[in-house]
Amino acid sequence: MVEKEPLVVARKILIIDDEEDIREVTALSLESVAGWEVIKAGSGAQGLARAAEHQPDAILLDVMMPGMDGPTTFRELRKNEATAKIPVLLLTAKVQSTDQRRFADLGVAAVLVKPFDPLTLSTQISSVLGWS
Amino acid sequence: MKPTAQTGADADAAFAQAMDVLWARFLPEIRERVVVLEEAARTTAARKLTGKQREASQAAAHKLAGVLGTFGLTRGTVLARELELAFARASPPHPDASARLAEATAELRAMIESRKAPA
């Protein structure tokens, strides 16, 4: 007998952001609106470890962080075979198009702008990653 | 308790309430960022803004720009972006601009203080 696929696919998302308020709002949004599982990391280094350990379906990565910033964290994720293929979406409060182009050129799946609408964030992510 | 996916008006109300709880939790931090900007506006007027203070103000404004709109304060994000740009320049903002800096920070403060807190 062929098992039916569930109507709602539970996704696992890793949020890497040094700002706790953003981490918590993002987590609330993805957990309560979409029912996704959320893993949180407060730094680039912590994010690298959590990504390798938890193998999330996607990573939301802040750009401006002390120590290892978003672009550096992204490059490190790509260097590691265990995390190289996980889609990464950069999250930034930088709105200038030059910044956005620079970030997009890194090879990330998308650049999302802060502030975001917590009610539609999961839809935005699903749309970008082709999750129906 | 970990929230679960819900549908309908109950879910919307529960989500709004959860956002209010987060707002109350992070309000002290948000206020601290506004204090940094208020102080910078005052020292700009007095021609005493230091490089370190300008950088701290730029960082505070950047963080506010990223978070306020998420809590529904879209005008707050606009004001914070204006302040981020004002303090982003390599040299301190001109004292002539201090009136506008004070005006923007005052509006930001009023907006933050008037956002609904959880019942």
gemmi code that builds the backbone of each chain (N, CA, C; Angstrom):
import gemmi

chains = {
    "A": [
        ("MET", (0.844, -1.198, 0.000), (0.000, 0.000, 0.000), (0.884, 1.255, 0.000)),
        ("VAL", (0.521, 2.216, -0.843), (1.308, 3.453, -0.912), (0.804, 4.426, 0.150)),
        ("GLU", (1.745, 4.930, 0.942), (1.340, 5.887, 1.984), (1.089, 7.253, 1.369)),
        ("LYS", (0.034, 7.911, 1.867), (-0.248, 9.265, 1.373), (0.723, 10.238, 2.017)),
        ("GLU", (1.128, 11.247, 1.219), (1.998, 12.280, 1.778), (1.163, 13.221, 2.636)),
        ("PRO", (1.698, 13.700, 3.755), (0.927, 14.639, 4.570), (0.654, 15.921, 3.799)),
        ("LEU", (-0.510, 16.555, 4.068), (-0.870, 17.780, 3.357), (0.086, 18.911, 3.720)),
        ("VAL", (0.470, 18.973, 4.994), (1.381, 20.016, 5.424), (2.718, 19.359, 5.762)),
        ("VAL", (3.773, 19.809, 5.072), (5.088, 19.237, 5.329), (5.761, 20.048, 6.434)),
        ("ALA", (6.154, 19.337, 7.487), (6.827, 20.029, 8.587), (8.274, 20.282, 8.189)),
        ("ARG", (8.640, 21.542, 8.121), (9.997, 21.911, 7.743), (10.810, 22.231, 8.992)),
        ("LYS", (12.103, 22.087, 8.834), (13.001, 22.434, 9.934), (13.876, 23.599, 9.477)),
        ("ILE", (13.804, 24.706, 10.209), (14.516, 25.922, 9.802), (15.506, 26.330, 10.894)),
        ("LEU", (16.691, 26.689, 10.468), (17.688, 27.219, 11.405), (17.750, 28.733, 11.241)),
        ("ILE", (17.594, 29.447, 12.366), (17.708, 30.912, 12.350), (19.038, 31.284, 12.985)),
        ("ILE", (19.861, 32.019, 12.237), (21.135, 32.496, 12.797), (21.077, 34.023, 12.840)),
        ("ASP", (20.952, 34.562, 14.023), (20.846, 36.018, 14.195), (21.335, 36.367, 15.592)),
        ("ASP", (22.167, 37.388, 15.698), (22.694, 37.760, 17.019), (21.667, 38.519, 17.853)),
        ("GLU", (20.610, 39.037, 17.205), (19.610, 39.802, 17.952), (18.488, 38.878, 18.415)),
        ("GLU", (18.376, 38.796, 19.743), (17.422, 37.849, 20.317), (15.979, 38.190, 19.929)),
        ("ASP", (15.648, 39.480, 19.872), (14.265, 39.858, 19.538), (13.891, 39.351, 18.145)),
        ("ILE", (14.816, 39.498, 17.198), (14.546, 39.020, 15.837), (14.445, 37.493, 15.816)),
        ("ARG", (15.335, 36.828, 16.549), (15.288, 35.359, 16.603), (13.946, 34.869, 17.122)),
        ("GLU", (13.483, 35.522, 18.191), (12.240, 35.070, 18.820), (11.011, 35.355, 17.953)),
        ("VAL", (10.980, 36.531, 17.328), (9.832, 36.863, 16.471), (9.810, 35.929, 15.259)),
        ("THR", (10.983, 35.676, 14.702), (11.064, 34.782, 13.540), (10.609, 33.376, 13.928)),
        ("ALA", (11.069, 32.923, 15.078), (10.697, 31.584, 15.545), (9.191, 31.498, 15.767)),
        ("LEU", (8.642, 32.508, 16.424), (7.194, 32.518, 16.672), (6.436, 32.453, 15.349)),
        ("SER", (6.889, 33.261, 14.403), (6.241, 33.314, 13.101), (6.239, 31.941, 12.419)),
        ("LEU", (7.398, 31.327, 12.347), (7.501, 30.060, 11.603), (6.840, 28.899, 12.343)),
        ("GLU", (6.913, 28.916, 13.665), (6.309, 27.831, 14.444), (4.784, 27.940, 14.460)),
        ("SER", (4.296, 29.137, 14.755), (2.850, 29.223, 14.952), (2.073, 29.422, 13.658)),
        ("VAL", (2.641, 30.097, 12.685), (1.919, 30.300, 11.424), (2.048, 29.070, 10.519)),
        ("ALA", (3.269, 28.522, 10.437), (3.487, 27.410, 9.502), (3.579, 26.046, 10.177)),
        ("GLY", (3.797, 26.040, 11.484), (3.951, 24.772, 12.187), (5.305, 24.128, 11.936)),
        ("TRP", (6.285, 24.947, 11.562), (7.624, 24.414, 11.296), (8.415, 24.296, 12.592)),
        ("GLU", (9.425, 23.432, 12.534), (10.347, 23.311, 13.662), (11.453, 24.345, 13.485)),
        ("VAL", (11.795, 25.027, 14.560), (12.809, 26.075, 14.469), (13.966, 25.787, 15.419)),
        ("ILE", (15.162, 25.950, 14.896), (16.386, 25.839, 15.704), (17.016, 27.221, 15.670)),
        ("LYS", (17.557, 27.657, 16.814), (18.091, 29.017, 16.881), (19.584, 29.024, 17.194)),
        ("ALA", (20.280, 29.982, 16.594), (21.696, 30.178, 16.890), (21.953, 31.677, 16.988)),
        ("GLY", (22.754, 32.080, 17.981), (22.993, 33.499, 18.218), (24.268, 34.042, 17.607)),
        ("SER", (24.995, 33.199, 16.884), (26.242, 33.657, 16.235), (26.523, 32.781, 15.022)),
        ("GLY", (27.428, 33.269, 14.182), (27.800, 32.495, 13.006), (28.410, 31.155, 13.384)),
        ("ALA", (29.310, 31.178, 14.367), (29.990, 29.946, 14.784), (28.980, 28.920, 15.326)),
        ("GLN", (28.063, 29.404, 16.149), (27.028, 28.509, 16.693), (26.141, 27.978, 15.566)),
        ("GLY", (25.881, 28.832, 14.606), (25.055, 28.443, 13.465), (25.685, 27.329, 12.644)),
        ("LEU", (26.999, 27.411, 12.435), (27.704, 26.371, 11.674), (27.551, 25.013, 12.363)),
        ("ALA", (27.708, 25.017, 13.674), (27.602, 23.765, 14.443), (26.171, 23.216, 14.402)),
        ("ARG", (25.196, 24.112, 14.591), (23.795, 23.664, 14.607), (23.355, 23.153, 13.226)),
        ("ALA", (23.858, 23.797, 12.188), (23.489, 23.375, 10.829), (23.987, 21.960, 10.566)),
        ("ALA", (25.232, 21.694, 10.947), (25.812, 20.364, 10.725), (25.092, 19.319, 11.577)),
        ("GLU", (24.734, 19.702, 12.788), (24.102, 18.759, 13.712), (22.646, 18.459, 13.334)),
        ("HIS", (21.884, 19.493, 13.007), (20.434, 19.327, 12.817), (19.996, 19.153, 11.359)),
        ("GLN", (20.866, 19.465, 10.415), (20.524, 19.325, 8.996), (19.158, 19.947, 8.667)),
        ("PRO", (19.034, 21.260, 8.861), (17.743, 21.907, 8.582), (17.407, 21.917, 7.086)),
        ("ASP", (16.130, 22.139, 6.776), (15.713, 22.237, 5.372), (16.146, 23.560, 4.754)),
        ("ALA", (16.303, 24.575, 5.604), (16.770, 25.886, 5.125), (17.345, 26.667, 6.304)),
        ("ILE", (18.149, 27.663, 5.962), (18.769, 28.503, 6.996), (18.421, 29.965, 6.723)),
        ("LEU", (17.944, 30.658, 7.766), (17.736, 32.102, 7.689), (18.933, 32.740, 8.370)),
        ("LEU", (19.699, 33.517, 7.634), (20.988, 33.998, 8.135), (21.047, 35.521, 8.118)),
        ("ASP", (21.285, 36.098, 9.286), (21.426, 37.549, 9.399), (22.740, 37.994, 8.754)),
        ("VAL", (22.742, 39.183, 8.172), (23.956, 39.679, 7.509), (24.929, 40.290, 8.507)),
        ("MET", (24.421, 41.257, 9.297), (25.320, 41.992, 10.194), (25.349, 41.346, 11.574)),
        ("MET", (26.435, 40.645, 11.857), (26.600, 40.033, 13.177), (28.036, 40.299, 13.620)),
        ("PRO", (28.234, 40.496, 14.926), (29.613, 40.660, 15.403), (30.387, 39.349, 15.244)),
        ("GLY", (31.679, 39.441, 15.104), (32.485, 38.231, 14.906), (32.332, 37.756, 13.477)),
        ("MET", (31.770, 36.565, 13.319), (31.568, 36.019, 11.971), (30.269, 36.581, 11.394)),
        ("ASP", (30.371, 37.401, 10.354), (29.145, 37.995, 9.800), (28.420, 36.997, 8.874)),
        ("GLY", (27.285, 37.415, 8.345), (26.472, 36.517, 7.529), (27.195, 35.981, 6.294)),
        ("PRO", (27.784, 36.865, 5.467), (28.474, 36.366, 4.271), (29.592, 35.373, 4.605)),
        ("THR", (30.350, 35.638, 5.677), (31.428, 34.710, 6.065), (30.827, 33.377, 6.527)),
        ("THR", (29.771, 33.448, 7.301), (29.100, 32.225, 7.766), (28.607, 31.416, 6.564)),
        ("PHE", (28.053, 32.121, 5.580), (27.548, 31.445, 4.381), (28.686, 30.700, 3.672)),
        ("ARG", (29.825, 31.367, 3.524), (30.970, 30.715, 2.843), (31.428, 29.486, 3.618)),
        ("GLU", (31.418, 29.587, 4.937), (31.834, 28.442, 5.766), (30.835, 27.290, 5.625)),
        ("LEU", (29.560, 27.620, 5.545), (28.533, 26.582, 5.357), (28.775, 25.844, 4.043)),
        ("ARG", (29.146, 26.604, 3.030), (29.366, 26.008, 1.710), (30.633, 25.138, 1.677)),
        ("LYS", (31.597, 25.470, 2.503), (32.865, 24.706, 2.528), (32.676, 23.327, 3.151)),
        ("ASN", (31.705, 23.209, 4.043), (31.482, 21.954, 4.758), (30.510, 21.064, 3.972)),
        ("GLU", (30.965, 19.869, 3.652), (30.136, 18.949, 2.864), (28.771, 18.692, 3.524)),
        ("ALA", (28.758, 18.682, 4.836), (27.522, 18.375, 5.582), (26.477, 19.488, 5.464)),
        ("THR", (26.928, 20.700, 5.146), (25.987, 21.832, 5.108), (25.968, 22.543, 3.756)),
        ("ALA", (26.795, 22.068, 2.836), (26.998, 22.774, 1.566), (25.729, 22.941, 0.731)),
        ("LYS", (24.801, 21.982, 0.862), (23.632, 22.037, -0.018), (22.369, 22.580, 0.657)),
        ("ILE", (22.491, 22.995, 1.894), (21.307, 23.537, 2.587), (21.023, 24.942, 2.033)),
        ("PRO", (19.797, 25.185, 1.561), (19.501, 26.530, 1.046), (19.607, 27.592, 2.152)),
        ("VAL", (20.227, 28.711, 1.797), (20.417, 29.798, 2.761), (19.703, 31.051, 2.254)),
        ("LEU", (18.919, 31.662, 3.140), (18.258, 32.930, 2.819), (18.860, 33.987, 3.735)),
        ("LEU", (19.404, 35.031, 3.148), (19.976, 36.100, 3.969), (18.861, 37.024, 4.430)),
        ("LEU", (18.994, 37.472, 5.658), (18.022, 38.384, 6.255), (18.766, 39.673, 6.579)),
        ("THR", (18.318, 40.770, 6.015), (19.052, 42.020, 6.229), (18.128, 43.226, 6.368)),
        ("ALA", (18.587, 44.185, 7.181), (17.860, 45.455, 7.295), (18.418, 46.477, 6.312)),
        ("LYS", (19.413, 46.069, 5.524), (19.979, 46.966, 4.502), (19.031, 46.981, 3.309)),
        ("VAL", (18.575, 48.162, 2.938), (17.587, 48.224, 1.868), (18.141, 48.753, 0.548)),
        ("GLN", (19.382, 49.239, 0.571), (19.931, 49.805, -0.668), (20.169, 48.691, -1.688)),
        ("SER", (19.834, 48.990, -2.941), (19.906, 47.950, -3.975), (21.328, 47.444, -4.186)),
        ("THR", (22.334, 48.329, -3.973), (23.723, 47.886, -4.140), (24.060, 46.803, -3.110)),
        ("ASP", (23.603, 47.003, -1.880), (23.831, 45.995, -0.831), (23.127, 44.700, -1.199)),
        ("GLN", (21.887, 44.819, -1.634), (21.082, 43.629, -1.948), (21.715, 42.827, -3.089)),
        ("ARG", (22.223, 43.547, -4.097), (22.865, 42.863, -5.227), (24.129, 42.140, -4.763)),
        ("ARG", (24.885, 42.827, -3.911), (26.134, 42.261, -3.386), (25.835, 40.967, -2.625)),
        ("PHE", (24.778, 40.978, -1.829), (24.423, 39.790, -1.055), (23.919, 38.670, -1.979)),
        ("ALA", (23.104, 39.056, -2.953), (22.564, 38.048, -3.879), (23.686, 37.388, -4.671)),
        ("ASP", (24.725, 38.164, -4.979), (25.858, 37.633, -5.753), (26.646, 36.561, -5.002)),
        ("LEU", (26.429, 36.454, -3.712), (27.137, 35.430, -2.934), (26.687, 34.020, -3.328)),
        ("GLY", (25.468, 33.946, -3.890), (24.946, 32.635, -4.275), (23.902, 32.093, -3.310)),
        ("VAL", (23.348, 32.982, -2.495), (22.301, 32.545, -1.565), (20.992, 32.331, -2.335)),
        ("ALA", (20.051, 31.604, -1.713), (18.779, 31.327, -2.378), (17.938, 32.591, -2.522)),
        ("ALA", (18.048, 33.497, -1.546), (17.290, 34.749, -1.597), (17.813, 35.719, -0.547)),
        ("VAL", (17.475, 36.993, -0.753), (17.781, 38.011, 0.244), (16.443, 38.566, 0.718)),
        ("LEU", (16.131, 38.356, 1.983), (14.872, 38.853, 2.546), (15.171, 40.090, 3.380)),
        ("VAL", (14.246, 41.054, 3.311), (14.482, 42.330, 3.986), (13.771, 42.375, 5.333)),
        ("LYS", (14.513, 42.875, 6.343), (13.929, 43.160, 7.653), (13.469, 44.604, 7.647)),
        ("PRO", (12.352, 44.987, 8.185), (11.436, 44.095, 8.884), (10.611, 43.262, 7.908)),
        ("PHE", (10.197, 42.089, 8.366), (9.335, 41.233, 7.559), (7.979, 41.145, 8.235)),
        ("ASP", (7.005, 40.674, 7.463), (5.675, 40.474, 8.040), (5.647, 39.070, 8.637)),
        ("PRO", (5.527, 38.948, 9.953), (5.582, 37.612, 10.560), (4.459, 36.684, 10.109)),
        ("LEU", (3.379, 37.260, 9.614), (2.267, 36.417, 9.165), (2.525, 35.802, 7.788)),
        ("THR", (3.416, 36.397, 7.021), (3.645, 35.887, 5.658), (5.079, 35.394, 5.420)),
        ("LEU", (5.901, 35.423, 6.446), (7.301, 35.026, 6.266), (7.433, 33.590, 5.742)),
        ("SER", (6.661, 32.682, 6.319), (6.789, 31.273, 5.890), (6.354, 31.104, 4.432)),
        ("THR", (5.350, 31.863, 4.016), (4.901, 31.813, 2.617), (6.000, 32.323, 1.695)),
        ("GLN", (6.652, 33.400, 2.141), (7.752, 33.994, 1.368), (8.880, 32.969, 1.199)),
        ("ILE", (9.219, 32.299, 2.282), (10.300, 31.302, 2.241), (9.905, 30.140, 1.323)),
        ("SER", (8.670, 29.658, 1.512), (8.183, 28.528, 0.699), (8.222, 28.887, -0.788)),
        ("SER", (7.802, 30.099, -1.088), (7.750, 30.543, -2.474), (9.156, 30.578, -3.090)),
        ("VAL", (10.093, 31.143, -2.358), (11.466, 31.254, -2.845), (12.087, 29.869, -3.067)),
        ("LEU", (11.788, 28.950, -2.148), (12.429, 27.627, -2.214), (11.611, 26.602, -2.997)),
        ("GLY", (10.471, 27.040, -3.538), (9.646, 26.142, -4.349), (8.968, 25.065, -3.519)),
        ("TRP", (8.699, 25.378, -2.241), (7.961, 24.448, -1.404), (6.480, 24.743, -1.574)),
        ("SER", (5.701, 23.754, -1.926), (4.279, 24.033, -2.125), (3.509, 23.842, -0.827)),
    ],
    "B": [
        ("MET", (5.787, 26.617, 26.334), (5.125, 25.648, 25.460), (5.357, 26.025, 23.998)),
        ("LYS", (5.645, 25.031, 23.186), (5.891, 25.297, 21.765), (4.566, 25.496, 21.043)),
        ("PRO", (4.399, 26.621, 20.311), (3.135, 26.837, 19.615), (2.954, 25.850, 18.457)),
        ("THR", (1.727, 25.575, 18.088), (1.460, 24.689, 16.963), (0.651, 25.451, 15.921)),
        ("ALA", (0.660, 24.946, 14.687), (-0.060, 25.615, 13.615), (-1.557, 25.591, 13.894)),
        ("GLN", (-2.225, 26.731, 13.713), (-3.657, 26.812, 13.925), (-4.269, 27.514, 12.728)),
        ("THR", (-5.581, 27.499, 12.662), (-6.241, 28.239, 11.593), (-7.340, 29.090, 12.201)),
        ("GLY", (-7.786, 30.113, 11.435), (-8.934, 30.901, 11.830), (-8.635, 32.050, 12.776)),
        ("ALA", (-9.725, 32.664, 13.235), (-9.630, 33.868, 14.063), (-8.940, 33.610, 15.390)),
        ("ASP", (-9.155, 32.427, 15.965), (-8.511, 32.093, 17.239), (-6.996, 32.107, 17.087)),
        ("ALA", (-6.545, 31.543, 15.971), (-5.101, 31.483, 15.717), (-4.539, 32.894, 15.551)),
        ("ASP", (-5.287, 33.758, 14.831), (-4.834, 35.141, 14.638), (-4.716, 35.866, 15.976)),
        ("ALA", (-5.738, 35.670, 16.827), (-5.738, 36.328, 18.133), (-4.603, 35.803, 19.000)),
        ("ALA", (-4.388, 34.497, 18.962), (-3.315, 33.899, 19.756), (-1.956, 34.399, 19.275)),
        ("PHE", (-1.833, 34.534, 17.956), (-0.565, 35.010, 17.393), (-0.312, 36.466, 17.797)),
        ("ALA", (-1.361, 37.293, 17.690), (-1.223, 38.704, 18.062), (-0.844, 38.830, 19.542)),
        ("GLN", (-1.440, 37.983, 20.350), (-1.142, 38.021, 21.783), (0.314, 37.592, 22.044)),
        ("ALA", (0.739, 36.573, 21.329), (2.127, 36.113, 21.483), (3.107, 37.205, 21.048)),
        ("MET", (2.750, 37.951, 19.992), (3.604, 39.063, 19.545), (3.649, 40.158, 20.616)),
        ("ASP", (2.512, 40.415, 21.254), (2.474, 41.420, 22.325), (3.363, 41.011, 23.496)),
        ("VAL", (3.364, 39.728, 23.788), (4.203, 39.230, 24.888), (5.684, 39.437, 24.540)),
        ("LEU", (6.036, 39.147, 23.290), (7.427, 39.363, 22.862), (7.783, 40.847, 22.908)),
        ("TRP", (6.836, 41.685, 22.494), (7.065, 43.140, 22.533), (7.383, 43.581, 23.962)),
        ("ALA", (6.569, 43.119, 24.909), (6.789, 43.491, 26.312), (8.155, 42.980, 26.791)),
        ("ARG", (8.526, 41.794, 26.355), (9.805, 41.198, 26.776), (11.004, 42.000, 26.260)),
        ("PHE", (10.892, 42.477, 25.024), (12.049, 43.151, 24.425), (11.966, 44.678, 24.494)),
        ("LEU", (10.889, 45.207, 25.089), (10.727, 46.662, 25.183), (11.899, 47.342, 25.905)),
        ("PRO", (12.414, 46.786, 27.009), (13.558, 47.452, 27.658), (14.743, 47.639, 26.705)),
        ("GLU", (15.044, 46.632, 25.910), (16.148, 46.719, 24.947), (15.856, 47.764, 23.874)),
        ("ILE", (14.608, 47.775, 23.420), (14.201, 48.733, 22.379), (14.318, 50.158, 22.933)),
        ("ARG", (13.893, 50.335, 24.179), (14.004, 51.663, 24.812), (15.471, 52.081, 24.950)),
        ("GLU", (16.328, 51.133, 25.301), (17.766, 51.455, 25.441), (18.327, 51.986, 24.124)),
        ("ARG", (17.876, 51.399, 23.025), (18.362, 51.849, 21.711), (17.892, 53.276, 21.424)),
        ("VAL", (16.663, 53.580, 21.858), (16.139, 54.940, 21.653), (16.919, 55.939, 22.517)),
        ("VAL", (17.271, 55.521, 23.729), (18.056, 56.390, 24.615), (19.391, 56.752, 23.946)),
        ("VAL", (20.015, 55.776, 23.313), (21.290, 56.015, 22.602), (21.083, 57.106, 21.540)),
        ("LEU", (19.966, 57.023, 20.825), (19.692, 57.992, 19.753), (19.350, 59.373, 20.322)),
        ("GLU", (18.600, 59.388, 21.410), (18.250, 60.674, 22.039), (19.515, 61.389, 22.523)),
        ("GLU", (20.382, 60.629, 23.136), (21.624, 61.194, 23.652), (22.487, 61.714, 22.490)),
        ("ALA", (22.514, 60.959, 21.402), (23.304, 61.371, 20.229), (22.744, 62.648, 19.608)),
        ("ALA", (21.417, 62.769, 19.597), (20.803, 63.997, 19.057), (21.199, 65.200, 19.916)),
        ("ARG", (21.216, 64.996, 21.242), (21.599, 66.087, 22.153), (23.079, 66.472, 21.973)),
        ("THR", (23.952, 65.480, 21.904), (25.377, 65.799, 21.795), (25.727, 66.365, 20.410)),
        ("THR", (24.933, 65.984, 19.409), (25.141, 66.583, 18.081), (24.854, 68.086, 18.158)),
        ("ALA", (23.755, 68.447, 18.834), (23.395, 69.862, 18.979), (24.493, 70.622, 19.721)),
        ("ALA", (25.121, 69.927, 20.679), (26.177, 70.573, 21.473), (27.552, 70.441, 20.811)),
        ("ARG", (27.592, 69.898, 19.599), (28.839, 69.671, 18.844), (29.812, 68.784, 19.621)),
        ("LYS", (29.268, 67.833, 20.329), (30.138, 66.964, 21.151), (30.003, 65.484, 20.796)),
        ("LEU", (29.396, 65.199, 19.668), (29.219, 63.792, 19.279), (30.574, 63.164, 18.961)),
        ("THR", (30.888, 62.068, 19.625), (32.165, 61.383, 19.375), (31.975, 60.334, 18.276)),
        ("GLY", (33.092, 59.880, 17.722), (33.025, 58.842, 16.688), (32.401, 57.566, 17.215)),
        ("LYS", (32.753, 57.222, 18.449), (32.237, 56.003, 19.072), (30.720, 56.111, 19.259)),
        ("GLN", (30.294, 57.292, 19.674), (28.859, 57.518, 19.901), (28.089, 57.476, 18.574)),
        ("ARG", (28.710, 58.024, 17.522), (28.064, 57.990, 16.208), (27.881, 56.543, 15.747)),
        ("GLU", (28.917, 55.743, 15.934), (28.832, 54.337, 15.534), (27.764, 53.591, 16.334)),
        ("ALA", (27.728, 53.860, 17.640), (26.730, 53.204, 18.498), (25.318, 53.619, 18.072)),
        ("SER", (25.172, 54.885, 17.673), (23.866, 55.390, 17.245), (23.439, 54.747, 15.934)),
        ("GLN", (24.405, 54.597, 15.038), (24.115, 53.941, 13.749), (23.658, 52.504, 13.995)),
        ("ALA", (24.354, 51.807, 14.894), (24.006, 50.407, 15.190), (22.626, 50.322, 15.850)),
        ("ALA", (22.357, 51.244, 16.784), (21.057, 51.238, 17.479), (19.925, 51.488, 16.478)),
        ("ALA", (20.142, 52.463, 15.582), (19.117, 52.783, 14.584), (18.906, 51.611, 13.625)),
        ("HIS", (19.991, 50.954, 13.257), (19.911, 49.801, 12.337), (19.069, 48.682, 12.961)),
        ("LYS", (19.317, 48.417, 14.240), (18.561, 47.356, 14.920), (17.086, 47.725, 15.033)),
        ("LEU", (16.816, 48.985, 15.343), (15.414, 49.420, 15.442), (14.719, 49.318, 14.079)),
        ("ALA", (15.438, 49.692, 13.043), (14.860, 49.621, 11.689), (14.453, 48.188, 11.354)),
        ("GLY", (15.268, 47.242, 11.796), (14.987, 45.845, 11.478), (13.849, 45.246, 12.267)),
        ("VAL", (13.626, 45.765, 13.466), (12.648, 45.087, 14.328), (11.292, 45.800, 14.435)),
        ("LEU", (11.265, 47.128, 14.370), (10.011, 47.828, 14.664), (8.880, 47.465, 13.696)),
        ("GLY", (9.187, 47.408, 12.427), (8.159, 47.066, 11.438), (7.596, 45.676, 11.653)),
        ("THR", (8.432, 44.788, 12.153), (7.984, 43.413, 12.419), (6.890, 43.416, 13.493)),
        ("PHE", (6.968, 44.397, 14.382), (5.938, 44.534, 15.421), (4.818, 45.481, 14.976)),
        ("GLY", (4.749, 45.756, 13.712), (3.666, 46.584, 13.181), (3.957, 48.065, 13.145)),
        ("LEU", (5.131, 48.479, 13.621), (5.456, 49.910, 13.639), (6.252, 50.278, 12.385)),
        ("THR", (5.566, 50.319, 11.259), (6.271, 50.566, 9.994), (6.848, 51.989, 9.937)),
        ("ARG", (6.135, 52.951, 10.509), (6.661, 54.323, 10.560), (7.937, 54.362, 11.429)),
        ("GLY", (7.957, 53.525, 12.443), (9.148, 53.437, 13.295), (10.354, 52.983, 12.498)),
        ("THR", (10.156, 52.039, 11.604), (11.241, 51.568, 10.750), (11.718, 52.690, 9.824)),
        ("VAL", (10.784, 53.470, 9.295), (11.150, 54.591, 8.405), (12.014, 55.610, 9.163)),
        ("LEU", (11.587, 55.942, 10.382), (12.342, 56.919, 11.190), (13.721, 56.364, 11.562)),
        ("ALA", (13.745, 55.097, 11.932), (15.021, 54.482, 12.324), (15.981, 54.444, 11.143)),
        ("ARG", (15.457, 54.190, 9.950), (16.336, 54.175, 8.758), (16.897, 55.572, 8.492)),
        ("GLU", (16.041, 56.590, 8.689), (16.498, 57.976, 8.512), (17.650, 58.269, 9.487)),
        ("LEU", (17.484, 57.827, 10.730), (18.519, 58.067, 11.735), (19.779, 57.240, 11.446)),
        ("GLU", (19.586, 56.036, 10.959), (20.744, 55.188, 10.613), (21.586, 55.886, 9.540)),
        ("LEU", (20.910, 56.448, 8.545), (21.626, 57.157, 7.478), (22.326, 58.401, 8.019)),
        ("ALA", (21.639, 59.127, 8.908), (22.214, 60.356, 9.470), (23.496, 60.064, 10.239)),
        ("PHE", (23.516, 58.928, 10.939), (24.698, 58.601, 11.749), (25.696, 57.709, 11.004)),
        ("ALA", (25.364, 57.350, 9.775), (26.239, 56.436, 9.022), (27.409, 57.153, 8.364)),
        ("ARG", (27.286, 58.433, 8.247), (28.341, 59.163, 7.538), (29.668, 59.080, 8.285)),
        ("ALA", (30.741, 59.185, 7.510), (32.082, 59.077, 8.093), (32.340, 60.201, 9.103)),
        ("SER", (31.746, 61.372, 8.856), (31.905, 62.470, 9.814), (30.587, 62.667, 10.562)),
        ("PRO", (30.651, 63.229, 11.765), (29.416, 63.393, 12.544), (28.389, 64.259, 11.813)),
        ("PRO", (27.099, 64.033, 12.053), (26.099, 64.886, 11.417), (26.287, 66.345, 11.849)),
        ("HIS", (26.007, 67.264, 10.931), (26.183, 68.688, 11.225), (25.221, 69.128, 12.329)),
        ("PRO", (25.679, 69.998, 13.236), (24.789, 70.468, 14.310), (23.481, 71.068, 13.793)),
        ("ASP", (23.498, 71.611, 12.566), (22.262, 72.159, 11.984), (21.192, 71.079, 11.830)),
        ("ALA", (21.646, 69.831, 11.743), (20.694, 68.724, 11.562), (20.139, 68.235, 12.892)),
        ("SER", (20.618, 68.791, 13.993), (20.255, 68.251, 15.303), (18.760, 68.395, 15.610)),
        ("ALA", (18.149, 69.464, 15.085), (16.711, 69.652, 15.338), (15.916, 68.503, 14.728)),
        ("ARG", (16.294, 68.132, 13.512), (15.602, 67.017, 12.845), (15.875, 65.691, 13.570)),
        ("LEU", (17.104, 65.516, 14.036), (17.442, 64.296, 14.777), (16.589, 64.198, 16.043)),
        ("ALA", (16.459, 65.335, 16.737), (15.664, 65.356, 17.973), (14.191, 65.075, 17.668)),
        ("GLU", (13.721, 65.662, 16.580), (12.316, 65.480, 16.178), (12.037, 64.001, 15.851)),
        ("ALA", (12.957, 63.413, 15.100), (12.776, 62.003, 14.694), (12.838, 61.068, 15.902)),
        ("THR", (13.777, 61.328, 16.803), (13.879, 60.453, 17.985), (12.667, 60.628, 18.890)),
        ("ALA", (12.154, 61.854, 18.980), (10.956, 62.090, 19.817), (9.755, 61.338, 19.243)),
        ("GLU", (9.630, 61.363, 17.929), (8.512, 60.650, 17.296), (8.654, 59.138, 17.507)),
        ("LEU", (9.894, 58.681, 17.401), (10.192, 57.263, 17.609), (9.824, 56.853, 19.041)),
        ("ARG", (10.234, 57.662, 19.993), (9.944, 57.391, 21.410), (8.425, 57.318, 21.638)),
        ("ALA", (7.696, 58.296, 21.100), (6.239, 58.347, 21.309), (5.570, 57.112, 20.707)),
        ("MET", (6.041, 56.718, 19.552), (5.467, 55.564, 18.852), (5.676, 54.279, 19.652)),
        ("ILE", (6.875, 54.132, 20.168), (7.213, 52.923, 20.929), (6.415, 52.876, 22.230)),
        ("GLU", (6.310, 54.022, 22.895), (5.596, 54.051, 24.176), (4.093, 53.855, 24.012)),
        ("SER", (3.592, 54.135, 22.825), (2.137, 54.020, 22.658), (1.710, 52.684, 22.060)),
        ("ARG", (2.690, 51.820, 21.723), (2.274, 50.522, 21.186), (1.613, 49.714, 22.289)),
        ("LYS", (0.578, 49.004, 21.876), (-0.225, 48.247, 22.836), (0.630, 47.202, 23.562)),
        ("ALA", (0.483, 47.164, 24.863), (1.144, 46.122, 25.666), (0.133, 45.016, 25.923)),
        ("PRO", (0.592, 43.821, 26.288), (-0.365, 42.745, 26.528), (-1.301, 43.062, 27.686)),
        ("ALA", (-2.530, 42.607, 27.557), (-3.532, 42.892, 28.596), (-3.208, 42.100, 29.853)),
    ],
}
model = gemmi.Model(1)
for chain_id, residues in chains.items():
    chain = gemmi.Chain(chain_id)
    for i, (resn, *xyz) in enumerate(residues, 1):
        res = gemmi.Residue()
        res.name, res.seqid = resn, gemmi.SeqId(i, " ")
        for name, pos in zip(("N", "CA", "C"), xyz):
            atom = gemmi.Atom()
            atom.name, atom.element = name, gemmi.Element(name[0])
            atom.pos, atom.b_iso = gemmi.Position(*pos), 0.0
            res.add_atom(atom)
        chain.add_residue(res)
    model.add_chain(chain)
structure = gemmi.Structure()
structure.add_model(model)
structure.setup_entities()
